[in-house]
Amino acid sequence: MDSKNQLNLDLGQEHITIQRRYEALGAFNDFLIAVWFLIGSFFFLNDSLIESGTWLFIAGSAQLLIKPVLKLISLVHVSRVFHSNNAS
C-alpha cells in the first residue's frame, strides 16, 4: 500500500475514557430533558399547575443548549489530549 494512502489512527485509552465520560454526561442531560418535558406535560392537565409546567418546559428547553456545548467541549478536550500526547 502506498504510504500516501495510509491512515494511522492512535486513539488511545485516554481518548476513549474522555469520550465515554462526555457521552455519559450527554445521556444524563437527555434523560433530564425528557423528565422535565414529561412532567411539564402532565402539569398542563391541571389548570393550577400550568405555570409550573411552563417553567419545566423552559428548563428543558434551556437544557437543549447543553448538548451541543458538551459536544464542543469534548472535541476541544480530546484534541488537546491528542496534541499533548503527540508533542511528547
All heavy atoms as an XYZ file, in Angstrom:
705
protein
N       0.843     -1.189      0.000
C       0.000      0.000      0.000
C       0.880      1.241      0.000
O       1.857      1.333      0.727
C      -0.922     -0.033      1.224
C      -1.808      1.171      1.314
S      -2.870      1.124      2.765
C      -4.393      0.675      2.003
N       0.521      2.198     -0.805
C       1.242      3.458     -0.911
C       1.147      4.213      0.411
O       0.088      4.319      1.016
C       0.628      4.275     -2.042
C       1.430      5.535     -2.353
O       2.373      5.826     -1.616
O       1.090      6.201     -3.336
N       2.251      4.776      0.882
C       2.262      5.479      2.171
C       1.371      6.717      2.156
O       0.911      7.173      3.198
C       3.683      5.846      2.572
O       4.210      6.773      1.643
N       1.084      7.275      0.981
C       0.194      8.436      0.900
C      -1.244      8.061      1.246
O      -2.014      8.899      1.674
C       0.219      9.030     -0.508
C       1.509      9.691     -0.880
C       1.393     10.258     -2.283
C       2.722     10.756     -2.767
N       2.644     11.219     -4.166
N      -1.616      6.819      1.031
C      -2.983      6.373      1.250
C      -3.198      5.742      2.624
O      -4.286      5.285      2.915
C      -3.403      5.373      0.170
C      -3.447      6.016     -1.198
O      -3.728      7.201     -1.314
N      -3.153      5.255     -2.225
N      -2.169      5.699      3.435
C      -2.297      5.094      4.755
C      -2.806      6.116      5.765
O      -2.495      7.300      5.680
C      -0.957      4.542      5.230
C      -0.528      3.309      4.490
C       0.777      2.762      5.055
O       1.367      3.327      5.964
N       1.212      1.639      4.509
N      -3.582      5.595      6.711
C      -4.088      6.430      7.796
C      -3.746      5.749      9.101
O      -4.199      4.639      9.360
C      -5.604      6.617      7.683
C      -6.277      7.364      8.824
C      -5.765      8.801      8.887
C      -7.781      7.357      8.647
N      -2.913      6.380      9.886
C      -2.569      5.852     11.203
C      -3.424      6.557     12.233
O      -3.439      7.780     12.318
C      -1.085      6.075     11.521
C      -0.198      5.244     10.645
O      -0.544      4.119     10.300
N       0.941      5.798     10.259
N      -4.150      5.757     13.002
C      -5.066      6.312     13.987
C      -4.759      5.686     15.338
O      -4.937      4.492     15.525
C      -6.499      5.996     13.555
C      -7.617      6.787     14.171
C      -7.440      8.271     13.912
C      -8.939      6.339     13.598
N      -4.274      6.491     16.255
C      -3.995      6.012     17.599
C      -4.885      6.786     18.563
O      -4.566      7.884     18.975
C      -2.521      6.214     17.943
C      -2.175      5.705     19.333
O      -2.945      4.895     19.882
O      -1.136      6.117     19.870
N      -6.028      6.197     18.895
C      -6.959      6.868     19.793
C      -6.472      6.803     21.230
O      -6.558      7.759     21.963
C      -8.349      6.248     19.671
C      -8.992      6.352     18.300
C     -10.335      5.660     18.305
C      -9.142      7.793     17.888
N      -6.009      5.655     21.631
C      -5.513      5.500     22.981
C      -6.621      5.393     24.005
O      -7.745      5.813     23.777
N      -6.274      4.822     25.133
C      -7.238      4.600     26.209
C      -7.746      5.915     26.794
O      -8.903      6.039     27.143
C      -6.611      3.731     27.305
C      -7.570      3.307     28.384
C      -8.716      2.453     27.840
O      -8.534      1.647     26.953
N      -9.906      2.650     28.372
N      -6.867      6.906     26.870
C      -7.267      8.201     27.453
C      -8.366      8.865     26.620
O      -9.344      9.377     27.157
C      -6.052      9.118     27.562
C      -6.318     10.364     28.362
C      -5.050     11.182     28.591
O      -4.010     10.890     27.987
O      -5.123     12.126     29.380
N      -8.214      8.822     25.296
C      -9.229      9.392     24.403
C     -10.562      8.688     24.603
O     -11.596      9.339     24.730
C      -8.773      9.254     22.955
C      -9.833      9.615     21.952
N      -9.536      9.933     20.672
C     -11.186      9.701     22.017
C     -10.643     10.200     19.996
N     -11.647     10.056     20.801
N     -10.540      7.375     24.647
C     -11.768      6.598     24.804
C     -12.432      6.907     26.146
O     -13.647      7.092     26.220
C     -11.484      5.094     24.650
C     -11.052      4.802     23.207
C     -12.690      4.255     25.041
C     -10.491      3.431     22.977
N     -11.640      7.005     27.190
C     -12.172      7.309     28.520
C     -12.825      8.694     28.537
O     -13.937      8.858     29.046
C     -11.049      7.244     29.579
O     -10.482      5.934     29.568
C     -11.572      7.569     30.960
N     -12.144      9.678     27.981
C     -12.686     11.040     27.942
C     -13.988     11.062     27.149
O     -14.993     11.635     27.590
C     -11.656     12.017     27.323
C     -10.460     12.182     28.253
C     -12.295     13.373     27.032
C      -9.274     12.878     27.606
N     -13.968     10.432     25.974
C     -15.152     10.438     25.114
C     -16.338      9.772     25.796
O     -17.464     10.261     25.726
C     -14.826      9.734     23.791
C     -15.817     10.028     22.709
C     -15.854     11.498     22.336
O     -14.841     12.187     22.311
N     -17.032     12.000     22.070
N     -16.102      8.665     26.480
C     -17.195      7.956     27.168
C     -17.777      8.795     28.304
O     -18.983      8.765     28.539
C     -16.718      6.605     27.665
C     -16.451      5.647     26.506
C     -16.249      4.269     26.987
N     -17.442      3.849     27.712
C     -18.154      2.789     27.409
N     -17.822      2.042     26.407
N     -19.191      2.461     28.132
N     -16.950      9.550     28.991
C     -17.452     10.415     30.058
C     -18.373     11.495     29.501
O     -19.436     11.772     30.071
C     -16.295     11.041     30.832
C     -15.580     10.063     31.721
C     -14.451     10.699     32.459
N     -13.745      9.688     33.251
C     -12.535      9.856     33.740
N     -11.894     10.988     33.546
N     -11.975      8.902     34.438
N     -17.976     12.099     28.394
C     -18.832     13.115     27.777
C     -20.115     12.498     27.228
O     -21.182     13.113     27.297
C     -18.082     13.878     26.681
C     -17.138     14.919     27.247
C     -15.769     14.726     27.236
C     -17.624     16.094     27.799
C     -14.898     15.678     27.761
C     -16.773     17.045     28.323
C     -15.413     16.831     28.302
O     -14.562     17.777     28.829
N     -20.034     11.288     26.696
C     -21.237     10.604     26.221
C     -22.185     10.323     27.383
O     -23.407     10.453     27.242
C     -20.870      9.315     25.503
C     -20.269      9.532     24.135
C     -19.827      8.237     23.472
O     -20.240      7.145     23.923
O     -19.069      8.318     22.493
N     -21.641      9.929     28.526
C     -22.464      9.677     29.710
C     -23.136     10.971     30.184
O     -24.327     10.972     30.532
C     -21.620      9.065     30.828
N     -22.382     12.068     30.185
C     -22.978     13.364     30.555
C     -24.092     13.748     29.587
O     -25.143     14.239     29.995
C     -21.904     14.460     30.560
C     -20.992     14.523     31.768
C     -19.874     15.542     31.525
C     -21.769     14.888     33.012
N     -23.871     13.516     28.300
C     -24.883     13.814     27.294
C     -26.138     12.973     27.482
O     -27.261     13.470     27.366
N     -25.947     11.689     27.794
C     -27.099     10.807     28.016
C     -27.877     11.233     29.257
O     -29.118     11.241     29.259
C     -26.629      9.358     28.152
N     -27.168     11.614     30.320
C     -27.826     12.079     31.534
C     -28.592     13.374     31.258
O     -29.729     13.550     31.721
C     -26.795     12.286     32.649
C     -27.400     12.729     33.952
C     -28.212     11.879     34.677
C     -27.160     13.997     34.450
C     -28.787     12.286     35.879
C     -27.717     14.418     35.645
C     -28.530     13.556     36.359
N     -27.996     14.262     30.484
C     -28.663     15.510     30.104
C     -29.939     15.207     29.312
O     -30.986     15.790     29.580
C     -27.715     16.380     29.283
C     -28.322     17.708     28.915
O     -28.713     18.480     29.769
N     -28.410     17.965     27.622
N     -29.860     14.294     28.354
C     -31.040     13.914     27.564
C     -32.137     13.328     28.450
O     -33.321     13.600     28.252
C     -30.670     12.902     26.480
C     -29.831     13.511     25.370
O     -29.749     14.750     25.289
O     -29.264     12.737     24.574
N     -31.730     12.523     29.435
C     -32.686     11.940     30.369
C     -33.423     13.035     31.139
O     -34.657     13.009     31.262
C     -31.965     10.985     31.334
C     -32.842     10.470     32.433
C     -33.769      9.471     32.181
C     -32.747     10.983     33.715
C     -34.588      8.992     33.195
C     -33.551     10.521     34.728
C     -34.475      9.518     34.476
N     -32.666     14.023     31.645
C     -33.290     15.118     32.395
C     -34.232     15.936     31.517
O     -35.304     16.346     31.971
C     -32.225     16.024     33.013
C     -31.464     15.437     34.198
C     -30.397     16.420     34.680
C     -32.406     15.079     35.333
N     -33.848     16.166     30.271
C     -34.731     16.899     29.352
C     -36.056     16.157     29.217
O     -37.136     16.760     29.292
C     -34.062     17.079     27.974
C     -32.879     18.037     28.087
C     -35.068     17.600     26.944
C     -31.986     18.062     26.859
N     -35.977     14.850     29.016
C     -37.194     14.048     28.864
C     -38.057     14.114     30.126
O     -39.289     14.224     30.040
C     -36.834     12.598     28.553
N     -37.419     14.070     31.299
C     -38.165     14.135     32.566
C     -38.891     15.471     32.680
O     -40.079     15.517     33.011
C     -37.218     13.918     33.772
C     -37.891     14.278     35.084
C     -36.735     12.476     33.806
N     -38.173     16.584     32.399
C     -38.805     17.912     32.516
C     -39.990     18.042     31.576
O     -41.042     18.548     31.964
C     -37.816     19.040     32.222
C     -36.568     19.074     33.047
C     -35.336     19.491     32.633
C     -36.395     18.693     34.417
N     -34.420     19.372     33.648
C     -35.050     18.891     34.759
C     -37.244     18.179     35.394
C     -34.538     18.610     36.015
C     -36.735     17.887     36.660
C     -35.413     18.114     36.961
N     -39.838     17.584     30.334
C     -40.938     17.709     29.378
C     -42.099     16.784     29.723
O     -43.263     17.160     29.553
C     -40.445     17.468     27.945
C     -39.819     18.685     27.328
C     -38.444     18.840     27.299
C     -40.603     19.690     26.792
C     -37.851     19.965     26.750
C     -40.036     20.826     26.229
C     -38.649     20.963     26.210
N     -41.814     15.599     30.223
C     -42.891     14.676     30.595
C     -43.682     15.216     31.785
O     -44.920     15.272     31.749
C     -42.331     13.288     30.911
C     -43.363     12.223     31.269
C     -44.283     11.968     30.071
C     -42.675     10.943     31.680
N     -42.977     15.641     32.823
C     -43.664     16.194     33.997
C     -44.412     17.466     33.607
O     -45.563     17.670     34.009
C     -42.670     16.466     35.149
C     -42.093     15.148     35.673
C     -43.342     17.233     36.279
C     -40.957     15.323     36.664
N     -43.767     18.321     32.808
C     -44.427     19.549     32.363
C     -45.699     19.258     31.585
O     -46.703     19.962     31.734
N     -45.685     18.202     30.778
C     -46.883     17.820     30.017
C     -48.019     17.412     30.955
O     -49.179     17.793     30.746
C     -46.558     16.671     29.069
O     -45.604     17.069     28.115
N     -47.695     16.638     31.985
C     -48.722     16.251     32.957
C     -49.254     17.460     33.719
O     -50.442     17.542     34.020
C     -48.195     15.200     33.938
C     -48.174     13.819     33.368
C     -46.972     13.171     33.138
C     -49.348     13.150     33.055
C     -46.943     11.900     32.610
C     -49.344     11.871     32.528
C     -48.135     11.235     32.303
N     -48.358     18.409     34.005
C     -48.789     19.613     34.718
C     -49.801     20.413     33.900
O     -50.648     21.090     34.458
C     -47.588     20.488     35.065
C     -46.840     20.053     36.310
C     -47.009     18.793     36.861
C     -45.956     20.913     36.924
C     -46.324     18.403     37.997
C     -45.262     20.537     38.065
C     -45.447     19.285     38.599
N     -49.723     20.334     32.592
C     -50.662     21.076     31.754
C     -52.067     20.483     31.794
O     -53.014     21.101     31.312
C     -50.150     21.156     30.310
C     -49.388     22.410     30.028
C     -48.081     22.546     30.456
C     -49.976     23.470     29.371
C     -47.364     23.706     30.220
C     -49.280     24.649     29.131
C     -47.966     24.762     29.563
N     -52.224     19.317     32.374
C     -53.550     18.714     32.502
C     -54.337     19.302     33.672
O     -55.541     19.105     33.778
C     -53.426     17.199     32.676
C     -52.821     16.448     31.486
C     -52.624     14.989     31.834
C     -53.688     16.614     30.248
N     -53.651     20.025     34.547
C     -54.280     20.631     35.719
C     -54.071     22.145     35.645
O     -52.941     22.623     35.613
C     -53.646     20.047     36.993
C     -54.325     20.504     38.248
O     -54.865     21.598     38.321
N     -54.274     19.661     39.263
N     -55.163     22.884     35.636
C     -55.073     24.342     35.485
C     -54.192     25.012     36.538
O     -53.499     25.983     36.240
C     -56.467     24.973     35.524
C     -57.259     24.703     34.254
O     -56.632     24.360     33.230
O     -58.491     24.826     34.299
N     -54.187     24.487     37.757
C     -53.400     25.126     38.817
C     -51.892     24.855     38.671
O     -51.087     25.510     39.325
C     -53.884     24.645     40.193
O     -53.614     23.272     40.356
N     -51.508     23.914     37.806
C     -50.091     23.579     37.634
C     -49.507     24.064     36.306
O     -48.354     23.798     35.995
C     -49.896     22.061     37.743
C     -50.235     21.436     39.096
C     -50.151     19.924     39.014
C     -49.313     21.969     40.182
N     -50.302     24.790     35.529
C     -49.844     25.216     34.202
C     -48.597     26.098     34.284
O     -47.665     25.931     33.501
C     -50.983     25.925     33.426
C     -52.016     24.881     33.000
C     -50.441     26.673     32.215
C     -53.215     25.447     32.275
N     -48.547     27.010     35.235
C     -47.365     27.874     35.349
C     -46.117     27.052     35.669
O     -45.060     27.258     35.073
C     -47.570     28.950     36.422
C     -46.408     29.924     36.472
C     -46.629     31.056     37.472
O     -47.769     31.278     37.916
O     -45.628     31.715     37.786
N     -46.241     26.095     36.590
C     -45.098     25.232     36.915
C     -44.691     24.402     35.697
O     -43.502     24.189     35.439
C     -45.444     24.293     38.074
O     -45.711     25.033     39.236
N     -45.691     23.921     34.948
C     -45.404     23.166     33.732
C     -44.653     23.997     32.716
O     -43.732     23.514     32.052
N     -45.017     25.263     32.614
C     -44.332     26.169     31.696
C     -42.871     26.330     32.096
O     -41.978     26.306     31.248
C     -45.032     27.545     31.668
O     -46.399     27.356     31.277
C     -44.343     28.503     30.722
N     -42.615     26.463     33.400
C     -41.230     26.583     33.862
C     -40.434     25.317     33.594
O     -39.240     25.382     33.271
C     -41.182     26.959     35.347
C     -41.446     28.415     35.550
C     -42.553     28.991     36.096
C     -40.594     29.500     35.172
N     -42.452     30.355     36.071
C     -41.252     30.702     35.513
C     -39.340     29.577     34.571
C     -40.691     31.951     35.284
C     -38.788     30.832     34.334
C     -39.457     31.987     34.696
N     -41.082     24.162     33.696
C     -40.387     22.912     33.372
C     -40.042     22.851     31.885
O     -38.965     22.387     31.505
C     -41.230     21.702     33.780
C     -41.311     21.454     35.285
C     -42.320     20.360     35.588
C     -39.940     21.073     35.833
N     -40.944     23.337     31.034
C     -40.651     23.399     29.600
C     -39.489     24.355     29.320
O     -38.632     24.083     28.472
C     -41.878     23.826     28.803
C     -42.910     22.752     28.649
C     -44.251     23.064     28.702
C     -42.558     21.433     28.436
C     -45.219     22.089     28.546
C     -43.511     20.440     28.281
C     -44.852     20.770     28.345
N     -39.462     25.464     30.026
C     -38.359     26.423     29.856
C     -37.043     25.779     30.300
O     -36.018     25.905     29.620
C     -38.644     27.732     30.628
C     -39.798     28.481     29.958
C     -37.391     28.604     30.718
C     -40.335     29.653     30.762
N     -37.063     25.081     31.434
C     -35.851     24.398     31.915
C     -35.391     23.346     30.910
O     -34.191     23.247     30.604
C     -36.115     23.751     33.279
N     -36.331     22.551     30.392
C     -35.980     21.533     29.400
C     -35.427     22.151     28.135
O     -34.449     21.653     27.561
N     -36.015     23.253     27.702
C     -35.533     23.933     26.505
C     -34.132     24.498     26.714
O     -33.279     24.424     25.823
C     -36.489     25.064     26.117
O     -37.756     24.539     25.788
N     -33.891     25.056     27.882
C     -32.555     25.581     28.186
C     -31.529     24.449     28.201
O     -30.396     24.623     27.739
C     -32.568     26.310     29.529
N     -31.948     23.292     28.703
C     -31.027     22.154     28.733
C     -30.711     21.630     27.341
O     -29.687     20.992     27.149
C     -31.590     21.025     29.587
C     -31.017     21.054     30.977
C     -31.399     19.836     31.746
O     -32.512     19.725     32.231
N     -30.468     18.912     31.870
N     -31.568     21.904     26.372
C     -31.267     21.508     24.999
C     -30.005     22.205     24.490
O     -29.327     21.710     23.596
C     -32.449     21.813     24.071
C     -33.658     20.891     24.212
C     -34.833     21.429     23.396
C     -33.322     19.469     23.787
N     -29.677     23.352     25.082
C     -28.444     24.054     24.723
C     -27.202     23.335     25.239
O     -26.111     23.492     24.690
C     -28.456     25.477     25.290
C     -29.472     26.433     24.702
C     -29.501     27.720     25.522
C     -29.142     26.725     23.264
N     -27.364     22.544     26.281
C     -26.220     21.869     26.892
C     -25.632     20.813     25.961
O     -24.414     20.625     25.925
C     -26.619     21.256     28.249
C     -26.936     22.377     29.242
C     -25.529     20.350     28.795
C     -27.490     21.887     30.565
N     -26.465     20.137     25.183
C     -25.980     19.051     24.332
C     -24.891     19.502     23.346
O     -23.809     18.910     23.316
C     -27.137     18.389     23.607
C     -26.722     17.143     22.882
C     -27.904     16.308     22.495
C     -27.411     15.002     21.933
N     -28.034     13.865     22.489
N     -25.114     20.552     22.537
C     -24.036     20.966     21.634
C     -22.829     21.551     22.370
O     -21.697     21.413     21.918
C     -24.690     22.005     20.723
C     -25.928     22.441     21.423
C     -26.350     21.307     22.302
N     -23.072     22.166     23.522
C     -21.953     22.686     24.317
C     -21.078     21.535     24.807
O     -19.844     21.602     24.729
C     -22.465     23.546     25.504
C     -21.341     23.885     26.466
C     -23.128     24.814     24.990
N     -21.702     20.458     25.296
C     -20.942     19.285     25.723
C     -20.137     18.701     24.566
O     -18.982     18.298     24.741
C     -21.872     18.204     26.280
C     -22.324     18.340     27.713
C     -23.319     17.238     28.057
C     -21.140     18.278     28.660
N     -20.742     18.643     23.393
C     -20.056     18.098     22.224
C     -18.832     18.937     21.877
O     -17.750     18.401     21.629
C     -21.023     18.030     21.031
C     -20.439     17.387     19.812
C     -20.132     15.933     20.073
C     -19.659     15.247     18.822
N     -19.266     13.872     19.076
N     -18.986     20.267     21.869
C     -17.853     21.142     21.569
C     -16.751     21.021     22.613
O     -15.569     20.961     22.274
C     -18.326     22.591     21.467
C     -19.165     22.932     20.239
C     -19.744     24.334     20.370
C     -18.342     22.811     18.976
N     -17.131     20.976     23.877
C     -16.138     20.842     24.947
C     -15.391     19.522     24.818
O     -14.170     19.472     24.975
C     -16.807     20.972     26.333
C     -17.275     22.404     26.556
C     -15.840     20.555     27.445
C     -18.145     22.576     27.795
N     -16.112     18.451     24.500
C     -15.449     17.149     24.368
C     -14.479     17.151     23.193
O     -13.385     16.596     23.286
C     -16.471     16.019     24.220
O     -17.060     16.010     22.940
N     -14.861     17.780     22.080
C     -13.956     17.841     20.927
C     -12.686     18.615     21.254
O     -11.580     18.201     20.890
C     -14.675     18.468     19.735
C     -15.785     17.641     19.103
C     -16.549     18.466     18.070
C     -15.232     16.375     18.485
N     -12.828     19.728     21.960
C     -11.660     20.519     22.363
C     -10.799     19.725     23.339
O      -9.571     19.676     23.202
C     -12.097     21.871     22.970
C     -10.929     22.586     23.626
C     -12.746     22.737     21.902
N     -11.419     19.086     24.305
C     -10.697     18.313     25.313
C      -9.900     17.187     24.663
O      -8.702     17.021     24.919
C     -11.688     17.766     26.335
C     -11.048     17.155     27.541
N     -11.774     16.768     28.628
C      -9.760     16.844     27.838
C     -10.963     16.255     29.532
N      -9.743     16.290     29.067
N     -10.557     16.397     23.810
C      -9.888     15.286     23.137
C      -8.770     15.806     22.234
O      -7.690     15.220     22.176
C     -10.905     14.437     22.343
C     -10.212     13.463     21.412
C     -11.817     13.687     23.297
N      -9.009     16.908     21.552
C      -7.985     17.487     20.681
C      -6.753     17.905     21.476
O      -5.621     17.653     21.067
C      -8.557     18.692     19.937
O      -7.570     19.325     19.178
N      -6.980     18.530     22.631
C      -5.845     18.945     23.479
C      -5.061     17.743     23.990
O      -3.830     17.752     24.005
C      -6.340     19.783     24.651
C      -6.732     21.172     24.252
C      -7.124     22.007     25.441
N      -7.504     23.344     25.014
C      -8.127     24.202     25.773
N      -8.439     23.893     27.024
N      -8.445     25.385     25.308
N      -5.771     16.706     24.389
C      -5.097     15.486     24.883
C      -4.305     14.855     23.739
O      -3.163     14.450     23.912
C      -6.123     14.485     25.475
C      -5.491     13.135     25.705
C      -6.712     15.038     26.765
N      -4.931     14.784     22.564
C      -4.265     14.196     21.397
C      -2.983     14.943     21.055
O      -1.926     14.361     20.854
C      -5.210     14.176     20.200
C      -4.601     13.617     18.946
C      -4.410     12.263     18.800
C      -4.206     14.476     17.917
C      -3.851     11.745     17.639
C      -3.639     13.965     16.767
C      -3.459     12.599     16.626
N      -3.076     16.290     21.020
C      -1.909     17.096     20.682
C      -0.837     17.046     21.764
O       0.353     17.049     21.450
C      -2.306     18.543     20.376
C      -3.066     18.689     19.099
N      -2.578     18.320     17.877
C      -4.320     19.139     18.859
C      -3.471     18.546     16.948
N      -4.557     19.041     17.503
N      -1.228     17.000     23.021
C      -0.224     16.908     24.095
C       0.462     15.549     24.077
O       1.638     15.454     24.373
C      -0.846     17.194     25.457
O      -1.707     16.135     25.852
N      -0.274     14.481     23.727
C       0.346     13.143     23.625
C       1.283     13.054     22.430
O       2.303     12.383     22.491
C      -0.730     12.065     23.534
C      -1.421     11.821     24.851
O      -0.969     12.285     25.894
N      -2.546     11.126     24.813
N       0.942     13.720     21.338
C       1.785     13.681     20.136
C       2.998     14.579     20.276
O       4.006     14.370     19.617
C       0.982     14.072     18.902
C       0.089     12.942     18.444
O       0.299     11.785     18.806
N      -0.909     13.269     17.656
N       2.907     15.598     21.120
C       4.036     16.506     21.324
C       5.115     15.863     22.184
O       6.268     16.257     22.137
C       3.572     17.809     21.969
N       4.723     14.881     22.966
C       5.684     14.222     23.866
C       6.612     13.313     23.129
O       6.386     12.731     22.175
C       4.945     13.394     24.917
O       4.062     14.207     25.645
